[in-house]
């Protein structure tokens, strides 16, 4: 039964990673890849395949890094007091 659970984890992770190729929005692409690689990392750790563990861990860390940068840039943009040009009053 335990092996069946890990097999399901691997299939879900693989499906998410393959599905990520069809995502155009960079944020959702990175998030989907992060989730898929996390699941595959768990699976490869369970079956003790070092290449799978290392490759999925690296992709997971790369996507986590860029998601954190995205969040920081978004937070910085939200904290600025600069109004978009369309919202600034027009000088007459």
C-alpha positions in Angstrom: 0.0 0.0 0.0 2.9 2.4 0.8 4.4 1.9 -2.7 1.0 2.7 -4.2 0.9 6.0 -2.4 4.4 6.9 -3.7 3.5 5.8 -7.2 0.5 8.1 -7.1 2.7 11.0 -5.9 5.1 10.4 -8.8 2.3 10.4 -11.4 0.7 13.5 -10.0 4.1 15.3 -9.9 4.9 14.2 -13.4 1.5 15.3 -14.6 1.9 18.8 -13.0 5.4 19.1 -14.5 4.3 18.2 -18.0 1.2 20.4 -17.6 3.5 23.3 -16.8 4.7 23.4 -20.4 1.2 24.7 -21.3 1.2 27.5 -18.8 2.0 31.0 -20.3 1.9 33.1 -17.1 5.4 32.9 -15.5 4.2 33.0 -11.9 1.9 30.0 -12.4 4.5 28.2 -14.5 7.1 28.5 -11.7 4.5 27.6 -9.0 3.3 24.5 -10.9 6.9 23.4 -11.6 7.8 23.9 -7.9 4.9 21.7 -6.8 5.5 19.1 -9.4 9.2 18.9 -8.6 8.5 18.8 -4.9 6.4 15.7 -5.5 8.9 14.1 -7.7 11.7 14.9 -5.2 9.7 13.0 -2.5 9.2 10.0 -4.9 12.9 9.8 -6.0 14.0 10.2 -2.3 11.8 7.2 -1.4 13.1 5.0 -4.2 16.7 6.2 -3.6 17.6 7.5 -7.1 20.3 10.2 -6.5 20.0 11.7 -10.1 16.3 12.2 -9.6 16.7 13.6 -6.2 19.4 16.1 -7.2 17.8 17.2 -10.5 14.4 17.8 -8.9 15.9 19.5 -5.9 17.8 21.9 -8.2 14.8 22.8 -10.3 12.8 23.2 -7.1 15.3 25.6 -5.6 15.6 27.6 -8.8 11.9 28.0 -9.0 11.6 28.9 -5.3 14.3 31.6 -5.8 12.5 33.2 -8.7 9.1 33.0 -6.9 10.7 34.8 -3.9 12.1 37.4 -6.2 8.7 37.8 -7.8 7.1 38.3 -4.4 9.7 40.8 -3.3 9.2 42.8 -6.5 5.5 42.7 -6.1 5.8 43.9 -2.5 8.1 46.7 -3.5 5.7 47.8 -6.2 2.8 47.8 -3.7 4.8 49.9 -1.2 5.8 52.7 -3.7 3.7 55.8 -3.6 4.1 56.4 -7.3 0.7 56.5 -9.0 0.3 55.2 -12.5 0.2 57.9 -15.2 -3.5 57.2 -15.9 -4.3 58.0 -12.2 -2.3 61.3 -12.0 -4.3 64.5 -12.2 -4.0 66.3 -15.5 -2.3 69.7 -15.5 -4.3 72.3 -17.5 
